[in-house]
Amino acid sequence: MRRVLAMLMLCSASCLYAADTPLVWSPYSRGLKLVSYNSAESRAEFSGLVTLRGRLFVEFDMETPTQASGGVNFARFVPDAKSLRLLPVVKAGQYAAPLKYVELEPAQVAFEAAVGAKRANLLSHGHNDTISMPIQITLRKYTVSIECDARAYWAQVEARDIHPAEAMATAARNAPHGC
């Protein structure tokens, strides 16, 4: 019983310590500046300008297993290796985790900017649940937070900041899913 109690106390102390541990960031672009940090929520907001290249993955609402309903669930940007080095990533501290993707909000704006409004309408009513395409994006607002008990990276975007790198979208393979 003493061992269990000691273990519970140790776990509680380590959880409290982890919440108070400052975040350690990877090196990132001088174009981004940390403008706010809330240690209680482990949430950091950056602003500035940084231009990145990579792939945009768009996941659609599916009306049936083979027919999309027109709604966009997620727009996730996966930066290429060079662009990844320009973004702040939590290397140590609460929920330290590598950046797998940047969630773009609003998702519909990101999607339409990448393929155009007409093409977006066609693709979002098609037969694929997820598509991807290469893009170039300029981030102005970048946030690092905790969602679903995991480190999350996301950005507010405007249509003017997203440019397609290729005209045709293709069915996505190995798309990022989940929290």
DRENPA-3360 file (N, C-alpha, C; in nm, 2 decimals, always signed):
BEGIN
1 = MRRVLAML = +0.08/-0.12/+0.00/+0.00/+0.00/+0.00/+0.09/+0.13/+0.00 ~ +0.20/+0.12/+0.08/+0.29/+0.24/+0.08/+0.35/+0.26/-0.05 ~ +0.38/+0.16/-0.13/+0.44/+0.17/-0.26/+0.34/+0.24/-0.35 ~ +0.22/+0.20/-0.35/+0.11/+0.26/-0.43/+0.10/+0.41/-0.40 ~ +0.09/+0.44/-0.27/+0.08/+0.58/-0.23/+0.20/+0.66/-0.27 ~ +0.31/+0.60/-0.25/+0.44/+0.68/-0.29/+0.44/+0.70/-0.44 ~ +0.40/+0.60/-0.52/+0.39/+0.61/-0.66/+0.29/+0.72/-0.71 ~ +0.18/+0.72/-0.64/+0.07/+0.83/-0.67/+0.13/+0.97/-0.64;
9 = MLCSASCL = +0.20/+0.98/-0.53/+0.25/+1.11/-0.49/+0.36/+1.15/-0.59 ~ +0.44/+1.06/-0.63/+0.55/+1.09/-0.73/+0.49/+1.13/-0.86 ~ +0.38/+1.06/-0.91/+0.32/+1.10/-1.04/+0.25/+1.23/-1.03 ~ +0.19/+1.26/-0.92/+0.12/+1.39/-0.90/+0.23/+1.50/-0.90 ~ +0.34/+1.48/-0.83/+0.44/+1.59/-0.83/+0.50/+1.61/-0.97 ~ +0.52/+1.50/-1.04/+0.58/+1.51/-1.18/+0.48/+1.58/-1.27 ~ +0.35/+1.56/-1.26/+0.25/+1.62/-1.34/+0.25/+1.77/-1.31 ~ +0.26/+1.81/-1.18/+0.26/+1.95/-1.15/+0.39/+2.02/-1.20;
17 = YAADTPLV = +0.50/+1.95/-1.19/+0.63/+2.00/-1.24/+0.62/+2.02/-1.39 ~ +0.57/+1.92/-1.46/+0.56/+1.93/-1.61/+0.48/+2.06/-1.65 ~ +0.37/+2.09/-1.58/+0.28/+2.20/-1.61/+0.36/+2.33/-1.59 ~ +0.45/+2.34/-1.49/+0.52/+2.46/-1.47/+0.66/+2.47/-1.54 ~ +0.70/+2.36/-1.61/+0.82/+2.36/-1.68/+0.81/+2.45/-1.81 ~ +0.90/+2.55/-1.82/+0.89/+2.63/-1.94/+0.91/+2.55/-2.07 ~ +0.86/+2.60/-2.18/+0.87/+2.54/-2.31/+1.01/+2.57/-2.36 ~ +1.07/+2.47/-2.43/+1.20/+2.49/-2.50/+1.17/+2.48/-2.65;
25 = WSPYSRGL = +1.20/+2.59/-2.72/+1.17/+2.59/-2.87/+1.28/+2.55/-2.95 ~ +1.25/+2.49/-3.07/+1.35/+2.47/-3.17/+1.39/+2.61/-3.23 ~ +1.50/+2.62/-3.29/+1.54/+2.74/-3.36/+1.43/+2.76/-3.47 ~ +1.39/+2.89/-3.50/+1.29/+2.92/-3.60/+1.32/+3.05/-3.67 ~ +1.25/+3.08/-3.77/+1.27/+3.20/-3.85/+1.26/+3.33/-3.77 ~ +1.35/+3.42/-3.80/+1.34/+3.56/-3.74/+1.22/+3.63/-3.78 ~ +1.15/+3.59/-3.89/+1.03/+3.65/-3.94/+0.91/+3.63/-3.84 ~ +0.92/+3.54/-3.75/+0.82/+3.52/-3.65/+0.86/+3.56/-3.51;
33 = KLVSYNSA = +0.77/+3.63/-3.44/+0.80/+3.68/-3.31/+0.70/+3.62/-3.21 ~ +0.74/+3.58/-3.10/+0.65/+3.53/-2.99/+0.58/+3.66/-2.93 ~ +0.45/+3.67/-2.95/+0.38/+3.78/-2.90/+0.30/+3.76/-2.78 ~ +0.27/+3.63/-2.74/+0.20/+3.60/-2.62/+0.23/+3.46/-2.58 ~ +0.23/+3.44/-2.45/+0.25/+3.30/-2.39/+0.17/+3.29/-2.27 ~ +0.08/+3.19/-2.26/+0.00/+3.16/-2.14/+0.06/+3.03/-2.09 ~ +0.13/+3.03/-1.98/+0.19/+2.91/-1.92/+0.09/+2.82/-1.86 ~ -0.02/+2.87/-1.81/-0.13/+2.79/-1.75/-0.19/+2.70/-1.86;
41 = ESRAEFSG = -0.20/+2.75/-1.98/-0.26/+2.67/-2.09/-0.15/+2.62/-2.19 ~ -0.03/+2.65/-2.16/+0.08/+2.61/-2.25/+0.05/+2.65/-2.39 ~ +0.01/+2.78/-2.41/-0.03/+2.83/-2.54/+0.06/+2.95/-2.58 ~ +0.12/+2.94/-2.70/+0.20/+3.05/-2.75/+0.15/+3.10/-2.88 ~ +0.15/+3.23/-2.90/+0.11/+3.29/-3.02/+0.23/+3.36/-3.08 ~ +0.25/+3.34/-3.21/+0.35/+3.41/-3.29/+0.29/+3.49/-3.40 ~ +0.35/+3.60/-3.43/+0.31/+3.67/-3.55/+0.43/+3.72/-3.63 ~ +0.41/+3.76/-3.75/+0.51/+3.80/-3.84/+0.49/+3.74/-3.98;
49 = LVTLRGRL = +0.59/+3.73/-4.05/+0.58/+3.67/-4.19/+0.68/+3.56/-4.21 ~ +0.64/+3.45/-4.25/+0.73/+3.34/-4.29/+0.66/+3.27/-4.41 ~ +0.73/+3.25/-4.52/+0.68/+3.18/-4.64/+0.73/+3.04/-4.64 ~ +0.64/+2.94/-4.66/+0.67/+2.80/-4.65/+0.62/+2.73/-4.77 ~ +0.68/+2.61/-4.80/+0.64/+2.52/-4.91/+0.61/+2.39/-4.84 ~ +0.51/+2.32/-4.91/+0.48/+2.18/-4.86/+0.35/+2.14/-4.92 ~ +0.28/+2.05/-4.86/+0.16/+1.99/-4.91/+0.04/+2.02/-4.82 ~ -0.07/+2.06/-4.89/-0.20/+2.08/-4.82/-0.28/+1.95/-4.83;
57 = FVEFDMET = -0.33/+1.90/-4.72/-0.42/+1.79/-4.72/-0.56/+1.84/-4.68 ~ -0.66/+1.81/-4.76/-0.79/+1.85/-4.73/-0.88/+1.73/-4.71 ~ -0.95/+1.72/-4.60/-1.04/+1.61/-4.57/-1.18/+1.66/-4.57 ~ -1.27/+1.58/-4.64/-1.41/+1.62/-4.66/-1.50/+1.54/-4.58 ~ -1.62/+1.60/-4.55/-1.73/+1.53/-4.49/-1.78/+1.43/-4.60 ~ -1.81/+1.31/-4.56/-1.85/+1.21/-4.65/-2.00/+1.18/-4.63 ~ -2.08/+1.19/-4.73/-2.22/+1.16/-4.72/-2.24/+1.01/-4.72 ~ -2.16/+0.94/-4.80/-2.16/+0.80/-4.81/-2.01/+0.76/-4.81;
65 = PTQASGGV = -1.98/+0.63/-4.80/-1.84/+0.60/-4.81/-1.77/+0.64/-4.95 ~ -1.85/+0.66/-5.05/-1.79/+0.70/-5.18/-1.84/+0.83/-5.23 ~ -1.90/+0.91/-5.15/-1.95/+1.04/-5.20/-1.93/+1.15/-5.10 ~ -1.85/+1.25/-5.13/-1.84/+1.37/-5.04/-1.96/+1.45/-5.04 ~ -1.99/+1.52/-4.92/-2.11/+1.60/-4.91/-2.09/+1.75/-4.94 ~ -1.96/+1.79/-4.96/-1.93/+1.93/-4.99/-1.87/+2.00/-4.88 ~ -1.87/+1.95/-4.75/-1.81/+2.02/-4.64/-1.66/+1.98/-4.62 ~ -1.58/+2.07/-4.57/-1.44/+2.05/-4.54/-1.43/+2.03/-4.39;
73 = NFARFVPD = -1.37/+1.91/-4.35/-1.35/+1.88/-4.21/-1.22/+1.95/-4.17 ~ -1.11/+1.93/-4.24/-0.98/+1.98/-4.20/-0.90/+2.02/-4.33 ~ -0.81/+2.12/-4.31/-0.71/+2.16/-4.40/-0.58/+2.16/-4.32 ~ -0.49/+2.07/-4.36/-0.37/+2.05/-4.28/-0.25/+2.07/-4.38 ~ -0.16/+2.15/-4.33/-0.04/+2.18/-4.41/+0.08/+2.11/-4.35 ~ +0.15/+2.03/-4.44/+0.27/+1.95/-4.40/+0.38/+2.02/-4.47 ~ +0.47/+2.09/-4.39/+0.58/+2.16/-4.45/+0.69/+2.07/-4.50 ~ +0.76/+2.11/-4.61/+0.87/+2.03/-4.65/+0.99/+2.05/-4.55;
81 = AKSLRLLP = +1.09/+1.98/-4.57/+1.20/+1.98/-4.47/+1.26/+2.11/-4.45 ~ +1.28/+2.19/-4.55/+1.34/+2.32/-4.54/+1.25/+2.42/-4.47 ~ +1.12/+2.41/-4.50/+1.02/+2.50/-4.43/+1.00/+2.46/-4.29 ~ +1.01/+2.33/-4.26/+0.99/+2.29/-4.12/+1.09/+2.35/-4.02 ~ +1.21/+2.38/-4.07/+1.31/+2.44/-3.99/+1.28/+2.59/-3.96 ~ +1.18/+2.65/-4.03/+1.15/+2.79/-4.01/+1.04/+2.81/-3.90 ~ +0.98/+2.70/-3.85/+0.87/+2.71/-3.76/+0.91/+2.67/-3.62 ~ +0.86/+2.74/-3.51/+0.89/+2.71/-3.38/+0.81/+2.58/-3.34;
89 = VVKAGQYA = +0.89/+2.49/-3.28/+0.84/+2.35/-3.24/+0.88/+2.33/-3.09 ~ +0.79/+2.28/-3.01/+0.82/+2.25/-2.87/+0.91/+2.13/-2.86 ~ +1.04/+2.16/-2.82/+1.14/+2.05/-2.80/+1.14/+1.99/-2.66 ~ +1.10/+2.07/-2.56/+1.10/+2.02/-2.42/+1.00/+2.10/-2.35 ~ +0.95/+2.04/-2.24/+0.84/+2.11/-2.16/+0.71/+2.03/-2.18 ~ +0.60/+2.09/-2.14/+0.47/+2.01/-2.14/+0.43/+1.98/-2.28 ~ +0.41/+1.85/-2.30/+0.36/+1.79/-2.43/+0.46/+1.83/-2.54 ~ +0.59/+1.82/-2.52/+0.68/+1.84/-2.63/+0.65/+1.74/-2.74;
97 = APLKYVEL = +0.65/+1.79/-2.86/+0.62/+1.70/-2.98/+0.66/+1.76/-3.11 ~ +0.70/+1.67/-3.20/+0.74/+1.72/-3.33/+0.62/+1.78/-3.40 ~ +0.64/+1.86/-3.50/+0.53/+1.91/-3.58/+0.51/+1.82/-3.70 ~ +0.39/+1.76/-3.70/+0.35/+1.67/-3.81/+0.27/+1.75/-3.92 ~ +0.20/+1.85/-3.87/+0.12/+1.93/-3.97/+0.08/+2.06/-3.89 ~ +0.04/+2.16/-3.97/-0.01/+2.28/-3.92/-0.16/+2.28/-3.96 ~ -0.25/+2.29/-3.86/-0.39/+2.29/-3.89/-0.42/+2.44/-3.94 ~ -0.48/+2.45/-4.06/-0.52/+2.58/-4.12/-0.66/+2.61/-4.09;
105 = EPAQVAFE = -0.69/+2.73/-4.04/-0.82/+2.78/-4.01/-0.85/+2.92/-4.08 ~ -0.96/+2.94/-4.14/-1.06/+2.85/-4.17/-1.03/+2.75/-4.28 ~ -1.06/+2.63/-4.27/-1.02/+2.52/-4.36/-1.08/+2.55/-4.50 ~ -1.20/+2.59/-4.51/-1.26/+2.62/-4.64/-1.19/+2.73/-4.72 ~ -1.14/+2.83/-4.65/-1.07/+2.94/-4.71/-0.93/+2.89/-4.77 ~ -0.86/+2.80/-4.69/-0.74/+2.74/-4.73/-0.76/+2.66/-4.86 ~ -0.86/+2.58/-4.86/-0.89/+2.49/-4.97/-0.92/+2.56/-5.09 ~ -1.01/+2.66/-5.08/-1.05/+2.74/-5.20/-0.94/+2.82/-5.26;
113 = AAVGAKRA = -0.85/+2.87/-5.17/-0.73/+2.95/-5.22/-0.64/+2.86/-5.29 ~ -0.63/+2.73/-5.25/-0.53/+2.64/-5.31/-0.57/+2.59/-5.45 ~ -0.71/+2.58/-5.47/-0.75/+2.52/-5.60/-0.85/+2.61/-5.67 ~ -0.90/+2.72/-5.62/-1.00/+2.80/-5.68/-1.14/+2.76/-5.64 ~ -1.23/+2.85/-5.64/-1.37/+2.82/-5.59/-1.44/+2.72/-5.67 ~ -1.43/+2.73/-5.80/-1.50/+2.63/-5.89/-1.45/+2.49/-5.87 ~ -1.32/+2.48/-5.87/-1.25/+2.34/-5.86/-1.28/+2.29/-5.72 ~ -1.28/+2.38/-5.62/-1.31/+2.34/-5.48/-1.45/+2.28/-5.47;
121 = NLLSHGHN = -1.54/+2.34/-5.54/-1.68/+2.29/-5.53/-1.69/+2.15/-5.60 ~ -1.62/+2.13/-5.71/-1.62/+2.00/-5.78/-1.55/+1.89/-5.69 ~ -1.43/+1.92/-5.63/-1.36/+1.82/-5.55/-1.43/+1.79/-5.42 ~ -1.50/+1.89/-5.36/-1.56/+1.86/-5.24/-1.69/+1.79/-5.25 ~ -1.74/+1.76/-5.37/-1.85/+1.68/-5.40/-1.81/+1.55/-5.47 ~ -1.68/+1.52/-5.47/-1.63/+1.41/-5.55/-1.64/+1.28/-5.47 ~ -1.55/+1.19/-5.51/-1.55/+1.05/-5.45/-1.43/+1.03/-5.35 ~ -1.34/+1.12/-5.34/-1.23/+1.10/-5.25/-1.26/+1.17/-5.11;
129 = DTISMPIQ = -1.22/+1.10/-5.00/-1.24/+1.16/-4.87/-1.13/+1.26/-4.84 ~ -1.02/+1.25/-4.90/-0.90/+1.34/-4.87/-0.83/+1.36/-5.01 ~ -0.79/+1.48/-5.03/-0.70/+1.51/-5.14/-0.58/+1.59/-5.09 ~ -0.48/+1.60/-5.17/-0.36/+1.68/-5.14/-0.31/+1.75/-5.26 ~ -0.24/+1.86/-5.24/-0.17/+1.93/-5.34/-0.06/+2.01/-5.28 ~ +0.05/+2.04/-5.36/+0.16/+2.12/-5.31/+0.12/+2.27/-5.31 ~ +0.16/+2.34/-5.21/+0.13/+2.48/-5.20/+0.25/+2.56/-5.15 ~ +0.24/+2.69/-5.16/+0.33/+2.78/-5.09/+0.23/+2.87/-5.01;
137 = ITLRKYTV = +0.27/+2.89/-4.88/+0.19/+2.96/-4.79/+0.27/+3.06/-4.71 ~ +0.21/+3.18/-4.69/+0.27/+3.28/-4.60/+0.19/+3.28/-4.47 ~ +0.26/+3.25/-4.36/+0.19/+3.25/-4.23/+0.21/+3.39/-4.17 ~ +0.11/+3.44/-4.11/+0.11/+3.57/-4.04/+0.08/+3.55/-3.89 ~ -0.01/+3.45/-3.86/-0.04/+3.42/-3.72/-0.03/+3.26/-3.70 ~ +0.05/+3.23/-3.61/+0.09/+3.09/-3.58/+0.07/+3.06/-3.44 ~ +0.00/+2.95/-3.40/-0.03/+2.93/-3.26/+0.02/+2.78/-3.23 ~ +0.07/+2.77/-3.11/+0.11/+2.64/-3.05/+0.03/+2.62/-2.93;
145 = SIECDARA = -0.05/+2.51/-2.92/-0.13/+2.49/-2.80/-0.14/+2.34/-2.77 ~ -0.23/+2.31/-2.68/-0.26/+2.17/-2.65/-0.40/+2.14/-2.69 ~ -0.42/+2.04/-2.77/-0.56/+2.00/-2.81/-0.56/+1.85/-2.80 ~ -0.67/+1.79/-2.74/-0.68/+1.64/-2.73/-0.57/+1.59/-2.65 ~ -0.52/+1.65/-2.55/-0.41/+1.61/-2.47/-0.28/+1.58/-2.55 ~ -0.26/+1.67/-2.65/-0.14/+1.66/-2.74/-0.10/+1.79/-2.78 ~ +0.02/+1.81/-2.82/+0.07/+1.94/-2.87/+0.01/+1.96/-3.01 ~ -0.04/+2.08/-3.04/-0.10/+2.11/-3.16/-0.04/+2.24/-3.22;
153 = YWAQVEAR = -0.03/+2.24/-3.35/+0.03/+2.36/-3.42/-0.08/+2.40/-3.52 ~ -0.12/+2.53/-3.52/-0.22/+2.58/-3.62/-0.20/+2.72/-3.66 ~ -0.27/+2.76/-3.76/-0.25/+2.90/-3.81/-0.38/+2.95/-3.87 ~ -0.41/+3.08/-3.84/-0.52/+3.15/-3.91/-0.47/+3.19/-4.04 ~ -0.54/+3.17/-4.15/-0.50/+3.20/-4.28/-0.60/+3.29/-4.36 ~ -0.55/+3.36/-4.46/-0.63/+3.44/-4.55/-0.60/+3.38/-4.69 ~ -0.70/+3.40/-4.78/-0.68/+3.35/-4.92/-0.56/+3.40/-4.99 ~ -0.53/+3.53/-4.96/-0.42/+3.59/-5.03/-0.28/+3.53/-5.00;
161 = DIHPAEAM = -0.28/+3.45/-4.89/-0.15/+3.40/-4.84/-0.12/+3.25/-4.89 ~ -0.21/+3.20/-4.97/-0.20/+3.06/-5.01/-0.19/+3.06/-5.17 ~ -0.09/+2.99/-5.22/-0.07/+2.98/-5.36/-0.04/+2.84/-5.40 ~ -0.12/+2.79/-5.50/-0.10/+2.65/-5.55/+0.04/+2.64/-5.61 ~ +0.11/+2.53/-5.59/+0.24/+2.50/-5.65/+0.21/+2.41/-5.78 ~ +0.09/+2.36/-5.79/+0.06/+2.27/-5.90/-0.09/+2.29/-5.93 ~ -0.14/+2.28/-6.05/-0.28/+2.31/-6.08/-0.37/+2.19/-6.04 ~ -0.32/+2.07/-6.05/-0.41/+1.95/-6.03/-0.40/+1.90/-5.88;
169 = ATAARNAP = -0.51/+1.88/-5.82/-0.51/+1.81/-5.69/-0.52/+1.66/-5.72 ~ -0.46/+1.58/-5.63/-0.46/+1.44/-5.64/-0.52/+1.37/-5.52 ~ -0.56/+1.25/-5.53/-0.61/+1.17/-5.42/-0.50/+1.16/-5.32 ~ -0.52/+1.18/-5.19/-0.42/+1.18/-5.09/-0.39/+1.04/-5.04 ~ -0.27/+1.01/-5.02/-0.23/+0.89/-4.95/-0.15/+0.93/-4.83 ~ -0.16/+0.86/-4.72/-0.09/+0.89/-4.59/-0.12/+1.03/-4.54 ~ -0.24/+1.07/-4.55/-0.29/+1.20/-4.50/-0.29/+1.20/-4.35 ~ -0.25/+1.32/-4.29/-0.26/+1.33/-4.14/-0.40/+1.32/-4.09;
177 = HGC = -0.43/+1.23/-4.00/-0.56/+1.22/-3.94/-0.56/+1.23/-3.79 ~ -0.67/+1.26/-3.73/-0.69/+1.26/-3.59/-0.63/+1.38/-3.52 ~ -0.63/+1.38/-3.38/-0.59/+1.49/-3.30/-0.44/+1.50/-3.30;
% end
